[in-house]
Amino acid sequence: MHDINMANTLTICIVVFLLCLSADGARKVSHTINTRNGRFPKSLDSSSDSDVGICQSMVETVGYSCEEHTVTTSDGYILSLQRIPAGRSGTQAYKPPVLLQHGLLSDASTWLINSPDQSLGFILADNEYDVWLANTRGTKYSSGHTSLSTSDPAYWNWSWDELAANDLSASVQYVHDQTGQNLHYVGHSLGTLMALAAFSKQQLVNKLRTAVLLAPIAYLNQIPTLLGKALAYALIFDSLYWLGVNEFIPEGEAVTKFMYAVCNITNADCSSLASPICGPSCCVSPSTMDVALNHGPQPTSAKNMLHLAQMIRQGTIAMYDYGSADGNNQHYGQPTPPVYNMSNIAKDFPLFLANGGQDYLSDPLDVQTLMSSLQNHDANKLVEAGGGGGWWLEVVGGGGVVAEVVGGGWGGGWWLGVVDGARNDPRTINTHNGTFPSSLDSSLKSDIGICKSMVETVGYSCEEHTVTTSDGYILSLQRIPAGRSGKKAYKPPVLLQHGIFVDASIWLVNSPDKSLGFILADNGYDVWLVSTRGTKHSSRHTSLPTNDPAYWNWSWDELAANDLSASVQYVHGQTGQKLHYIGHSLGTLTALAAISEQQSVNMLRSAALLSPIAYLNQIPTLLGKAAAYSLIGDVFYRFGGYEFLPGGEAVTRFINAICTAANGDCYSLTSAFTGPPCCISLSSMDAVINYGPQPTSTKNMLHLAQMVRQGTMAMYDYGSAYGNSQHYGQLTPPVYRMSNIPKEFPLFLAHGGQDYLSDARDVQKLIRTLQDHDAHKLAIVYTKEYAHMDYVLAGNANQVVYDPLMAFFNLN
């Protein structure tokens, strides 16, 4: 009863506030709107997944008249507006128009989700207001543009700067022109930020009577939610934007299944799911949350998410920061972004602010910062309504708590996120096409293969081979059967397996006297190079295209069980001999997993593991830990991001910009991720950057993140006892036991003191599990100065690592 009374009190406050400043007038003009197909999962109510528009699907169905309108912004976006010109009784509005602006990841439907007596859009109409609902660019009903399609990256080149300057301006102007009156404005969440930014620039106030700001956002520095801070400070949105991810959309079947699974775990009360992110809701019913989930989140731009992250990190309300003095100068004519000064808001402009004590996004401390900036505002024109609840989620379901009307779970949060960098397939984060910038050597952009582009060009003979795995992936292998002198190999075959985000070319990047692939060939070994599934030259499958989510349904479990097994079996079959194996980084993890399961051991002579990875719990790099612990991989995978590709022109520009800022020295960039290399030349680093990163699966990234968090070497964790039981017949994932590696199997381990990924403490843990290994069959080479990439790129690796490695081979 207390909750309902509080809800009704706030509702009455807003209506009375508007009434006190009202006048008459309204006029009717209708237009058509553009819609986007297929945005809602099939499980939703038919009114949600149709293209009939908000009027027909949500307003007319409950007995209200409604008009569909559109307005085009100054930069060409076609926005949808809905008008409710009368109450359910049919009485035409005689009070001034009210424009309702939703928050982030939602649209105008959020004002209509509850029953008419609890939804602000209907409440205002029944109180004789001329109600207008706006939808920001990029949302389902405002996805049109005069010249751009949603698959064009330029379509998503905006942040809330443009929403304030263009969308809000166009909507207000349109309603003003249609009605011939100044209007009231009600915004929630991002809709308050847009308004405050515009008001501080003296925009729109001459067309508005008042502004009601629910869960107001001007500052985000005090946001207490751990996930929000992790995303902001780990530069997640920066990475997405620079990696060429333009649209940010948590939607589709994957997110629906995920949300319902979580709701089932929490006894169908999804308010508890939102609480850690938005704040604990006091008054949202489970039925309201179900409706909100069914309506689903709406897209925004990755640039907009980045702008919000900048607010958290910088503690300011300023225009988008282009990351450098040059970038900001180009856009603003000054080295830093202009600040939106809240004290510039007209002091006699009526403001109504409603904020909650349990709101994690519109935190009371941040709201107080806003109030402090308004200290000179006319006291008779400034109303602050505080409450004990978490206003972000109280609106749609609080029994009339209108200050939360818009939340519905989506308007308040950036908590359910996956990126959609390829509109032609919203389930993948990027595509294979065009991942190499035009500045690269033509051999890198072609499909002529590694032999012709990297081996034959430096005087070695080379053969291209393929092998098909048991689950249908067609892998590319290259064979260097002789040294540069032409002398045929007379020593056993050696199979080289690369690490993550690279392919077999990593063994050939340096000059022949410094590249392990060529060094082995010149020393009489029959050299075989393999590229794992998903990489450029191993992207084929017997039945699946790369844009099918099923293509990417694998982790390093499958690399160990299928790719490694197929490659070893193929080389063994072609040569009739047992082979030596050399792996780096992920290539060591797959080998250790396979060997611990007694796979392929009977076809191998030995295994040399460079930067060996069996455990990742001690990884010291901050970015790596942040990515693992903030569940980024989990979010990507659960919400339909199956392919993980840090590639494309955007990443090349980003890396080149950082390298330029570092005076051409990319060491600093590599060091942050893998450890500071001691002995890699600039030319080698340039070559690696030019070759570009290779794709992997998001599930693989998630599996690696699980290793960091759990400190174990186990199979992929499906996240629940039920999921694991389905896959493994047990409640937890099976563990790869290193002590099961045959004690007489020859192992060569080379690790470095500066390696952030194969950390010395994790390697020592691996060595302890091998304590019963035959001492004559276990060689360990430790190089204090070496970091992760030194083992494949260092100019002195031939003496430091490769000579001892070949000596080990000679003994086995």
RANORJO-V702926 format. One record per pair of residues at least 24 apart in sequence whose C-alpha atoms are under 8 Angstrom apart, sorted by sequence separation. I is the first residue (numbers start at 1). J is the second residue. If there is no record, write none. Layout:
# RANORJO-V702926
i->(I:I)
j->(J:J)
This chain:
# RANORJO-V702926
i->(64:182:183:184:185:187:189:192:193:317:460:578:579:580:581:583:585:588:589:713:63:65:108:182:183:184:185:186:187:188:189:192:193:459:461:504:578:579:580:581:582:583:584:585:588:589:64:108:137:168:181:182:183:184:185:186:187:188:189:192:460:504:533:564:577:578:579:580:581:582:583:584:585:588:55:107:108:136:168:182:183:184:185:186:187:188:189:190:451:503:504:532:564:578:579:580:581:582:583:584:585:586:54:107:184:186:188:189:342:450:503:580:582:584:585:738:107:164:347:348:353:355:357:503:743:744:749:751:753:779:137:160:164:343:347:348:351:352:353:354:355:356:357:358:359:360:362:533:560:564:739:743:744:747:748:749:750:751:752:753:754:758:98:100:136:163:164:176:342:343:346:347:350:351:352:353:354:355:356:357:358:359:361:494:496:532:559:560:569:572:738:739:742:743:746:747:748:749:750:751:752:753:754:755:756:757:93:97:98:99:100:101:102:107:172:342:349:350:351:352:353:354:355:356:357:358:359:489:493:494:495:496:497:498:503:568:738:745:746:747:748:749:750:751:752:753:754:755:756:95:96:97:98:99:100:101:102:106:107:160:161:164:165:343:348:352:354:356:357:358:359:491:492:493:494:495:496:497:498:502:503:557:560:561:739:744:748:750:752:753:754:755:94:95:96:97:98:99:100:101:160:164:169:173:259:347:356:490:491:492:493:494:495:496:497:556:560:565:569:743:752:753:754:33:87:93:94:95:97:99:169:172:356:483:489:490:491:493:495:565:568:751:752:31:32:33:92:93:94:161:355:356:488:489:490:557:568:752:30:31:32:33:88:89:91:93:134:256:354:484:485:487:489:530:652:29:30:31:32:87:88:256:483:484:561:30:31:86:87:482:483:29:85:86:87:481:482:483:652:84:87:480:483:86:482:86:132:482:528:34:85:86:481:482:85:251:481:647:33:34:84:85:251:480:481:647:33:83:84:250:251:479:480:646:647:83:84:249:250:355:479:480:645:646:647:83:228:249:250:354:479:623:624:645:646:82:83:227:249:478:479:623:645:58:81:82:225:226:248:249:361:454:477:478:621:644:645:750:81:82:225:247:248:361:477:478:621:643:644:59:81:225:247:248:455:477:621:643:644:54:58:62:80:81:247:248:454:458:476:477:643:644:54:79:80:246:247:450:475:476:642:643:79:80:246:475:476:642:79:245:246:248:475:641:642:644:748:79:475:26:78:474:77:473:748:80:241:476:637:79:80:240:241:475:476:636:637:79:475:78:79:474:475:77:78:79:237:241:473:474:475:633:637:77:78:237:473:474:633:746:26:77:78:473:474:26:77:78:237:238:473:474:633:634:25:76:77:237:472:473:633:24:25:26:76:472:23:24:25:26:76:472:23:24:25:237:633:22:23:99:495:22:232:628:631:19:99:233:495:629:232:281:628:677:97:231:232:280:493:627:628:676:279:280:675:676:232:233:279:628:629:675:232:278:279:628:674:675:97:278:279:493:674:675:229:277:278:625:673:674:97:99:101:103:277:493:495:497:499:673:96:97:98:99:100:101:102:103:104:492:493:494:495:496:497:498:499:500:96:97:98:99:100:101:102:103:104:492:493:494:495:496:497:498:499:500:96:97:98:99:100:101:102:103:104:492:493:494:495:496:497:498:499:500:53:79:96:98:102:103:449:475:492:494:498:499:102:103:157:223:498:499:553:619:81:101:156:221:222:497:552:617:618:75:156:220:221:471:552:616:617:74:219:220:221:470:615:616:617:73:153:219:221:469:549:615:617:73:153:221:469:549:617:220:221:616:617:74:219:220:470:615:616:73:219:469:615:72:219:468:615:71:218:467:614:71:467:39:71:467:26:36:432:35:36:35:283:34:35:36:282:678:679:33:34:35:281:282:288:289:677:678:15:33:34:35:280:281:284:288:305:677:678:684:34:280:281:284:677:680:279:281:283:284:676:677:679:15:278:281:282:284:285:675:677:678:279:281:284:285:297:674:675:677:680:681:278:279:283:284:296:674:679:680:681:278:283:284:293:674:679:680:282:283:292:293:431:678:679:292:302:677:679:283:292:289:428:288:289:427:428:425:427:278:225:274:278:621:224:225:277:620:621:216:223:224:612:619:620:213:215:216:223:277:609:611:612:619:201:210:211:212:213:214:215:216:223:224:597:606:607:608:609:610:611:612:619:620:200:209:210:211:212:213:214:215:223:596:605:606:607:608:609:610:611:619:200:209:210:211:212:213:214:215:220:222:596:605:606:607:608:609:610:611:616:618:159:200:202:210:212:220:555:596:598:606:608:616:158:197:200:201:202:220:222:223:554:593:596:597:598:616:618:105:156:157:159:160:200:201:202:205:215:217:222:552:553:555:556:596:597:598:601:611:613:618:156:158:159:197:199:200:217:221:552:554:555:593:596:613:617:156:157:158:159:196:199:200:216:220:552:553:554:555:592:595:596:612:616:156:160:199:215:219:552:556:595:611:615:159:218:219:555:614:615:29:196:217:218:592:613:614:28:217:219:613:615:27:28:216:219:612:615:26:27:218:614:26:27:25:26:25:26:25:24:140:161:536:557:139:140:161:535:536:557:138:139:534:535:138:139:159:534:535:555:138:534:137:138:533:534:18:250:250:251:249:250:248:249:250:248:249:248:249:247:248:189:246:247:585:114:245:246:247:510:113:245:246:509:215:245:214:215:244:245:611:113:509:113:240:509:611:610:110:506:245:245:228:22:228:21:215:227:21:214:215:106:214:502:106:107:502:503:18:105:106:501:502:105:106:501:105:500:501:105:501:104:500:608:14:189:585:606:606:584:605:584:40:41:436:437:39:40:41:428:429:435:436:437:39:427:428:429:430:435:436:426:427:428:429:430:431:434:435:41:188:426:427:428:429:430:434:437:188:428:429:418:419:430:188:417:418:188:416:417:190:418:420:189:190:417:418:419:188:189:418:580:48:48:444:45:44:440:44:440:40:436:40:436:435:151:151:150:151:119:516:119:515:118:515:3:118:514:519:3:118:120:514:118:119:514:114:118:120:514:516:113:114:117:118:119:510:514:112:118:509:514:111:120:507:513:110:119:506:516:111:110:111:113:110:110:110:110:103:102:103:106:105:106:104:105:103:104:105:103:104:105:102:103:104:105:104:10:258:258:255:254:255:254:255:253:254:252:253:251:252:11:234:250:11:7:8:10:11:7:8:10:11:234:7:8:10:234:4:7:3:4:6:7:3:4:230:4:231:230:227:243:244:243:244:243:244:243:244:243:244:242:243:242:243:242)
j->(88:206:207:208:209:211:213:216:217:341:484:602:603:604:605:607:609:612:613:737:88:90:133:207:208:209:210:211:212:213:214:217:218:484:486:529:603:604:605:606:607:608:609:610:613:614:90:134:163:194:207:208:209:210:211:212:213:214:215:218:486:530:559:590:603:604:605:606:607:608:609:610:611:614:82:134:135:163:195:209:210:211:212:213:214:215:216:217:478:530:531:559:591:605:606:607:608:609:610:611:612:613:82:135:212:214:216:217:370:478:531:608:610:612:613:766:136:193:376:377:382:384:386:532:772:773:778:780:782:808:167:190:194:373:377:378:381:382:383:384:385:386:387:388:389:390:392:563:590:594:769:773:774:777:778:779:780:781:782:783:784:788:129:131:167:194:195:207:373:374:377:378:381:382:383:384:385:386:387:388:389:390:392:525:527:563:590:591:600:603:769:770:773:774:777:778:779:780:781:782:783:784:785:786:787:788:125:129:130:131:132:133:134:139:204:374:381:382:383:384:385:386:387:388:389:390:391:521:525:526:527:528:529:530:535:600:770:777:778:779:780:781:782:783:784:785:786:787:788:128:129:130:131:132:133:134:135:139:140:193:194:197:198:376:381:385:387:389:390:391:392:524:525:526:527:528:529:530:531:535:536:590:593:594:772:777:781:783:785:786:787:788:128:129:130:131:132:133:134:135:194:198:203:207:293:381:390:524:525:526:527:528:529:530:531:590:594:599:603:777:786:787:788:68:122:128:129:130:132:134:204:207:391:518:524:525:526:528:530:600:603:786:787:67:68:69:128:129:130:197:391:392:524:525:526:593:604:788:67:68:69:70:125:126:128:130:171:293:391:521:522:524:526:567:689:67:68:69:70:125:126:294:521:522:599:69:70:125:126:521:522:69:125:126:127:521:522:523:692:125:128:521:524:128:524:129:175:525:571:78:129:130:525:526:130:296:526:692:79:80:130:131:297:526:527:693:80:130:131:297:298:526:527:693:694:131:132:297:298:403:527:528:693:694:695:132:277:298:299:403:528:672:673:694:695:132:133:277:299:528:529:673:695:109:132:133:276:277:299:300:412:505:528:529:672:695:696:801:133:134:277:299:300:413:529:530:673:695:696:112:134:278:300:301:508:530:674:696:697:108:112:116:134:135:301:302:508:512:530:531:697:698:109:134:135:301:302:505:530:531:697:698:135:136:302:531:532:698:136:302:303:305:532:698:699:701:805:137:533:85:137:533:137:533:808:141:302:537:698:141:142:302:303:537:538:698:699:142:538:142:143:538:539:142:143:144:302:306:538:539:540:698:702:143:144:303:539:540:699:812:93:144:145:540:541:94:145:146:305:306:541:542:701:702:94:145:146:306:541:542:702:94:95:96:146:542:94:95:96:97:147:543:95:96:97:309:705:95:96:172:568:96:306:702:705:95:175:309:571:705:309:358:705:754:175:309:310:358:571:705:706:754:358:359:754:755:312:313:359:708:709:755:313:359:360:709:755:756:179:360:361:575:756:757:312:360:361:708:756:757:181:183:185:187:361:577:579:581:583:757:181:182:183:184:185:186:187:188:189:577:578:579:580:581:582:583:584:585:182:183:184:185:186:187:188:189:190:578:579:580:581:582:583:584:585:586:183:184:185:186:187:188:189:190:191:579:580:581:582:583:584:585:586:587:141:167:184:186:190:191:537:563:580:582:586:587:191:192:246:312:587:588:642:708:171:191:246:311:312:587:642:707:708:166:247:311:312:562:643:707:708:166:311:312:313:562:707:708:709:166:246:312:314:562:642:708:710:167:247:315:563:643:711:315:316:711:712:170:315:316:566:711:712:170:316:566:712:170:317:566:713:170:317:566:713:171:567:140:174:570:130:140:536:140:141:141:389:141:142:143:389:785:786:141:142:143:389:390:396:397:785:786:124:142:143:144:389:390:393:397:414:786:787:793:144:390:391:394:787:790:390:392:394:395:787:788:790:127:390:393:394:396:397:787:789:790:392:394:397:398:410:787:788:790:793:794:392:393:397:398:410:788:793:794:795:393:398:399:408:789:794:795:398:399:408:409:547:794:795:409:419:794:796:401:410:408:547:408:409:547:549:547:549:412:360:409:413:756:360:361:413:756:757:353:360:361:749:756:757:351:353:354:361:415:747:749:750:757:340:349:350:351:352:353:354:355:362:363:736:745:746:747:748:749:750:751:758:759:340:349:350:351:352:353:354:355:363:736:745:746:747:748:749:750:751:759:341:350:351:352:353:354:355:356:361:363:737:746:747:748:749:750:751:752:757:759:301:342:344:352:354:362:697:738:740:748:750:758:301:340:343:344:345:363:365:366:697:736:739:740:741:759:761:249:300:301:303:304:344:345:346:349:359:361:366:696:697:699:700:740:741:742:745:755:757:762:301:303:304:342:344:345:362:366:697:699:700:738:741:758:762:302:303:304:305:342:345:346:362:366:698:699:700:701:738:741:742:758:762:303:307:346:362:366:699:703:742:758:762:307:366:367:703:762:763:178:345:366:367:741:762:763:178:367:369:763:765:178:179:367:370:763:766:178:179:370:766:179:180:179:180:180:181:181:181:298:319:694:715:298:299:320:694:695:716:298:299:694:695:299:300:320:695:696:716:300:696:300:301:696:697:184:416:417:418:417:418:417:418:419:418:419:419:420:419:420:362:419:420:758:288:419:420:421:684:288:420:421:684:391:421:391:392:421:422:788:291:687:292:419:688:791:791:292:688:429:430:414:209:415:209:403:415:210:403:404:296:404:692:297:298:693:694:210:297:298:693:694:298:299:694:299:694:695:300:696:300:696:805:212:392:788:809:812:791:812:792:251:252:647:648:251:252:253:640:641:647:648:649:252:640:641:642:643:648:649:640:641:642:643:644:645:648:649:256:403:641:642:643:644:645:649:652:404:644:645:635:636:647:406:635:636:407:635:636:411:639:641:411:412:639:640:641:411:412:641:809:294:295:691:294:294:690:295:691:295:691:296:692:692:422:423:423:424:395:792:396:792:396:793:282:397:793:798:283:398:400:794:399:400:795:396:400:402:796:798:396:397:400:401:402:793:797:396:402:793:798:396:405:792:798:396:405:792:802:405:405:406:408:406:407:408:411:406:406:407:410:410:411:410:411:410:411:412:411:412:413:411:412:413:414:414:385:638:639:638:638:639:639:640:639:640:639:640:639:640:400:623:639:401:398:399:401:402:399:400:402:403:626:400:401:403:627:398:401:398:399:401:402:399:400:626:401:630:630:630:646:647:647:648:648:649:649:650:650:651:650:651:651:654:654)
